[in-house]
Amino acid sequence: LDTQPRLSAYGSGARLDFAAYLKGDSLVAVKSIEDVQDWLLGCQYERDDVLFGESDFWQHPSTFERLRAVDCEDFAVWAWRKLIELDYDVDLVAGWCVREGELDGRHAWLLFRRDGVEFLFEPVARDRQRMIRPLAEVRDDYVPQFGVDRRAHPFAFSGYILGEQKRLAKRSAKRSVA
């Protein structure tokens, strides 16, 4: 969609302009996408409320490199920065996961293009095969709402509208039961 979403649309923890996530020193040198995968596989998933006492907090990649414990958007922001450094055409994406046909939870991941094929990069996956898959294979498992391209330009997907429709329908159904 031709719109520029507010920063808060990505999540309450997104407090820095996206260009800020691309600045500052990095302690981790990567030469390939496999290096990015290897480094991520050595990190652990941890909720923000456990790490910071907040329900949502997007860490700067340099903080993640020191802690090596983060939640999905921090994995995704770090990997986004690294793929940009490797000169990939990559977007950071925030939206919903889908489980059994229902919206399951907010999530962040990457989309990148290589050799005319679009891939989904799932930075929190715990094995290489599940980290990078052709988008055509996993499209039904994700509802992208908002993205940020490699130039830190924010944009919206039509999934924003779909996600809102599903969320409102779910809320309405819960009210009907009560």
C-alpha positions in Angstrom: 0.0 0.0 0.0 1.2 3.5 -0.8 1.3 4.8 2.8 3.8 5.5 5.4 2.7 3.8 8.7 3.5 5.3 12.1 6.3 3.7 14.0 3.9 2.4 16.6 2.1 0.4 14.0 5.0 -2.0 14.0 4.7 -2.7 17.7 4.8 -0.7 20.9 8.5 -1.6 21.4 9.5 0.1 18.1 10.8 3.4 19.4 13.7 4.2 17.2 13.4 5.4 13.6 14.4 2.4 11.5 17.5 4.1 10.1 18.8 4.1 13.7 18.9 0.3 13.7 21.3 0.5 10.8 23.8 2.8 12.5 26.4 2.1 15.2 29.1 -0.4 15.5 28.6 -4.1 15.1 30.6 -6.7 16.9 29.7 -9.5 14.5 31.3 -9.7 11.1 29.4 -11.8 8.5 30.5 -12.7 5.0 27.5 -14.8 3.9 23.9 -15.5 4.7 25.1 -18.8 6.2 27.2 -16.7 8.7 24.0 -14.8 9.7 22.2 -18.1 10.2 25.0 -19.6 12.3 25.2 -16.6 14.5 21.4 -16.6 15.1 21.4 -20.3 15.9 23.8 -19.5 18.8 21.3 -17.0 20.3 18.3 -17.8 22.5 14.7 -16.6 22.4 13.6 -14.7 25.4 10.5 -12.6 26.0 11.0 -8.8 26.6 9.1 -8.9 29.9 11.8 -11.4 31.2 14.7 -9.4 29.9 13.5 -5.8 30.4 10.4 -5.9 32.5 8.4 -4.5 29.5 5.9 -6.2 27.3 7.6 -5.0 24.1 11.0 -3.5 23.5 12.9 -3.5 20.2 16.6 -3.8 21.0 19.2 -2.1 18.9 21.3 -4.7 17.1 24.4 -3.8 19.1 22.5 -4.6 22.3 21.4 -7.9 20.9 25.0 -8.8 20.0 26.0 -8.4 23.7 23.0 -10.2 25.2 22.4 -12.8 22.6 18.9 -13.3 24.1 15.9 -11.6 22.4 12.5 -12.0 21.0 11.3 -12.2 17.3 11.6 -8.6 16.3 15.1 -8.3 17.7 16.2 -11.4 15.8 14.6 -9.9 12.7 16.0 -6.4 13.0 19.6 -7.8 13.5 19.2 -10.2 10.5 17.7 -7.4 8.4 20.7 -5.2 9.2 23.2 -8.0 8.4 21.5 -8.9 5.0 21.6 -5.2 4.1 25.4 -5.2 4.9 25.6 -8.2 2.6 23.8 -6.2 -0.2 20.6 -8.2 -0.2 17.3 -6.7 -1.4 15.6 -7.3 2.0 12.6 -6.1 3.9 11.9 -6.3 7.6 8.3 -7.3 8.1 5.9 -7.1 11.0 2.5 -8.9 11.0 0.8 -12.0 12.2 1.6 -15.7 12.2 -1.2 -18.1 11.1 -1.8 -21.4 12.9 -4.6 -23.7 11.8 -6.1 -20.9 9.8 -6.3 -18.4 12.6 -4.2 -15.4 13.5 -1.9 -16.8 16.2 0.3 -13.8 17.3 2.2 -10.8 16.3 5.6 -11.6 14.7 8.5 -10.2 12.8 10.5 -11.8 9.9 12.3 -10.9 6.7 11.5 -11.1 3.0 14.4 -11.1 0.6 14.8 -11.6 -3.1 17.6 -13.6 -4.8 17.8 -14.7 -8.4 14.2 -13.6 -9.2 12.8 -15.6 -6.3 11.3 -14.2 -3.1 12.2 -15.9 0.2 11.0 -15.7 3.7 13.7 -15.6 6.3 12.5 -16.8 9.8 15.3 -15.6 12.1 13.9 -17.4 15.2 13.8 -20.8 13.5 16.1 -23.3 15.2 17.4 -25.0 12.1 18.8 -23.7 8.8 16.1 -25.4 6.6 13.3 -23.7 8.4 15.1 -20.3 8.4 15.0 -19.7 4.7 12.2 -21.0 2.5 10.7 -19.8 -0.8 7.8 -17.5 0.0 5.5 -19.5 -2.2 5.8 -22.4 0.2 5.0 -20.5 3.4 2.8 -17.7 2.2 -0.3 -19.0 4.0 1.5 -19.1 7.4 2.1 -15.3 7.6 0.0 -12.2 7.2 2.4 -9.3 6.6 1.1 -5.9 7.7 4.0 -3.5 7.8 7.5 -3.5 6.2 10.7 -1.5 6.1 12.9 -1.7 3.0 16.7 -1.7 2.9 16.7 2.1 2.8 14.7 2.2 6.1 11.6 3.4 4.2 8.4 2.1 6.0 5.5 0.8 4.0 2.3 -1.2 4.5 1.1 -4.5 3.0 -2.6 -5.2 2.2 -2.3 -7.8 5.0 -2.9 -4.9 7.3 -6.5 -4.7 6.2 -6.9 -8.5 6.3 -5.3 -8.7 9.8 -7.6 -6.0 11.1 -10.7 -7.8 9.6 -9.7 -11.1 11.2 -8.9 -9.5 14.5 -12.3 -7.6 14.6 -14.2 -10.8 13.6 -12.5 -12.7 16.4 -13.3 -10.0 18.9 -16.9 -9.9 17.8 -17.2 -13.7 18.1 -15.9 -13.6 21.7 -18.5 -10.9 22.6 -21.2 -13.1 21.1 -20.3 -16.0 23.3 -20.1 -13.9 26.4 
